[in-house]
Every structure is written in structure tokens, then in C-alpha cells.
Amino acid sequence: MVDKKTVKKEVCLEGVGIHSGKKVKLLLRPSSSGKILFRRSDLNSLEFSLDPKRIETKSSTSLTEEECSIQTIEHLLAVLYVFNVSSLVIELKGCEIPIMDGSAYPFVRAIQKVGIKSLPQKRNHIKIKKHHKIQENDSYVSFYPDSLFRITCSIEYDHPAIKSQELNFTVNQHNFVEEIAPARTFGFLKDVPYLLEEGLALGGSLENAIVLDEKEVINGPLRYPDEFVRHKILDLIGDLFLLGYPVLGHFKAHKAGHSLHVKTVNFITDNPEFWTFV
């Protein structure tokens, strides 16, 4: 077991939603409730529980309640996972977590600045007992027993700046802050018309995403040579926060996205014979 934790002081961040294009104010408030609670201050303080059954995925991970939503929660959740912050009120004046610079690093810095404190409550770990693979066409997420939390992620893009990338990563706070949190989201110029038609990427810019044309990154330099696969690991960590507990196991993801991540979370929660509490 580990202590549940919350932030020592309120954190305030402002920015734009990458999909909504709207300005948003985000407050992270200390809490002793022992759970993560989202609140929309612009919707009469409508509250959202962090429930994997209430998740929608469309270019990001969104939490729904009463036909309302909070979009793009995955980067912030990844930071909460690694810092073991499991008791918090996340208050938004807007419909989307701000994208900041496209990475999770601004959330890391903000939480490090105010500090974290332990609470009297304890929380278990989920320990994977048996292997399983969830596959869609040539994409999959599989998980295996392991004494640590590890991720092996591989991606393939028919683009000269990305091609095939793979990274085997042991998830802990130091490694995450140094090697994963600064990795930014990315997109392709050729996809912009379709995304705009779908009401997505309305707030995307060269300041909050890596953008690629047909040949190269147009707003370099990259923070890492393999920044693309590192960002995919960031997304997976954030989506695995939906399990509600820290996990001990090895997750292998190939060409996976938010939809497959959430299907994996729901499979694990619905099939307790594959894991145990420790």
C-alpha cells in the first residue's frame, strides 16, 4: 500500500483547449476525500466522477456527465499518476483541460512548485497476474505480470520524420519527469481540414503541437529524436490512471491510441481474474 496524496496548495493554470479552441481556467484544489473529482464551474459546478465507463475517445480522452464533457484529460492524469496524487478537485471554467505547450511538463512544474502532501488514507496497487492481448486490426495493447510498472510502446508512420519508433520504459517519477513529460503531441498538416470539419484541433498551433508537412517537422527542433513515441507513452500512462489504482505490470502497445487504451482499462476492471490487489 501507499499513501494517498494531494497538493499542498491550490494550483491555477490558464490556456487554450487544443480541440475546443476556447480559453480555459484550470484549478487543482487540495482535497481529503480520497478521490479525483472534476467540476465544471461554468456549468453550475457540475461534477464528474473519474469512471472508465464514462469515457469517450476521439483524438483525446474525454470524461462525460449529463451530456456534457471535459476533453483532453490524459496529460494531466499522467502527471497525477506518476506523482500518486489520488485525492484532488479539478475545477474547470471551460470544457477542456488546457493543452499548454502540448506536453505534460507545465503540469509537472506547477505541482512541483506547490508541493504534495500525504493523507491518512492508503491505496492498493493492482498487480497483473496473467497475460492478455487486446487487438484491433494491426494495433494492440497487451499486458504481462511484472514487479514494476513498465511500458513498451512502438509506432509506425509512413512519414520520413517518424518511420518506426520503439521505447521500453520503466515508469517512475524521475524517469517520467526527465524523459516523458516534456514530449509533445503531434499532428499532420494534411489532416487539418478533416479535423476542423469534425470540430477538432480548433486551438491547435505551432506553439502547442509538433506539426509535420509531407516531408519534415515544420516547427522544430524536437525535444527528443523519438519524441513521437515518448508522447504515446505519456498518453497511455494518463489513460491507465482510469484504473483507479497504481499498477504493477508490463504493458506493450503497438500502434495503439486512446480507444484501445480505454478498452484495455475496461477489460482489466471487468475481469478481476487477471489481477490482484497488493
C-alpha positions, 0 to 999 in steps of 0.5 A, a space after each residue: 500500500 501507499 499513501 494517498 496524496 494531494 497538493 499542498 496548495 491550490 494550483 491555477 493554470 490558464 490556456 487554450 483547449 487544443 480541440 475546443 479552441 476556447 480559453 480555459 481556467 484550470 484549478 487543482 484544489 487540495 482535497 481529503 476525500 480520497 478521490 479525483 473529482 472534476 467540476 465544471 464551474 461554468 456549468 453550475 459546478 457540475 461534477 464528474 466522477 473519474 469512471 472508465 465507463 464514462 469515457 469517450 475517445 476521439 483524438 483525446 480522452 474525454 470524461 462525460 456527465 449529463 451530456 456534457 464533457 471535459 476533453 483532453 484529460 490524459 496529460 494531466 492524469 499522467 502527471 497525477 499518476 506518476 506523482 500518486 496524487 489520488 485525492 484532488 478537485 479539478 475545477 474547470 471554467 471551460 470544457 477542456 483541460 488546457 493543452 499548454 505547450 502540448 506536453 505534460 511538463 507545465 503540469 509537472 512544474 506547477 505541482 512541483 512548485 506547490 508541493 504534495 502532501 500525504 493523507 491518512 488514507 492508503 491505496 492498493 496497487 493492482 498487480 497483473 497476474 496473467 497475460 492478455 492481448 487486446 487487438 484491433 486490426 494491426 494495433 494492440 495493447 497487451 499486458 504481462 505480470 511484472 514487479 514494476 510498472 513498465 511500458 513498451 510502446 512502438 509506432 509506425 508512420 509512413 512519414 520520413 520524420 517518424 518511420 518506426 519508433 520503439 521505447 521500453 520504459 520503466 515508469 517512475 517519477 524521475 524517469 517520467 519527469 526527465 524523459 516523458 513529460 516534456 514530449 509533445 503531441 503531434 499532428 499532420 498538416 494534411 489532416 487539418 481540414 478533416 479535423 476542423 470539419 469534425 470540430 477538432 484541433 480548433 486551438 491547435 498551433 505551432 506553439 502547442 503541437 509538433 506539426 509535420 508537412 509531407 516531408 519534415 517537422 515544420 516547427 522544430 527542433 524536437 525535444 527528443 529524436 523519438 519524441 513521437 513515441 515518448 508522447 504515446 507513452 505519456 498518453 497511455 500512462 494518463 489513460 491507465 490512471 482510469 484504473 483507479 489504482 497504481 499498477 504493477 505490470 508490463 504493458 506493450 502497445 503497438 500502434 495503439 491510441 486512446 480507444 484501445 487504451 480505454 478498452 484495455 482499462 475496461 477489460 482489466 476492471 471487468 475481469 478481476 481474474 487477471 489481477 490482484 490487489 497488493 
